[in-house]
Amino acid sequence: MYKINSTADNILHALRGLNRLGIEDIAEDVQGVDTPNMSTKREEMFKAAEEYYKLLDSAEKASNPEKLQELKDKLDSITELYSDDVAYYAFMKQERLTRGL
């Protein structure tokens, strides 16, 4: 991993070394991006979708009304996070409606 120190010589040396790296290497090694081929927002959306589907499956199987309401509240909170992305929001809502939740 390249570390840029405060002195001008060290900065120039580090920048010269960066010339040999690809954009993914810079994103991962210098900027600390875990998956440089995916934006942070997209990665968050992916993880939220995984959680959403797990909650949908759990809610379908829930027999306790209190547990079902708790799961529905969690589904609502995930859906609200992405209400600015209309297509994603609509898809999540439709999945829920399809399952009767």
Sequence and secondary structure as in RCSB ss.txt:
>XXXX:A:sequence
MYKINSTADNILHALRGLNRLGIEDIAEDVQGVDTPNMSTKREEMFKAAEEYYKLLDSAEKASNPEKLQELKDKL
DSITELYSDDVAYYAFMKQERLTRGL
>XXXX:A:secstr
     SSHHHHHHHHHHHTTS HHHIIIIIS  S TTS HHHHHHHHHHHHHHHHHHHHHH  SHHHHHHHHHHH
HHHHHHTTTSHHHHHHHHHHHHHTT 
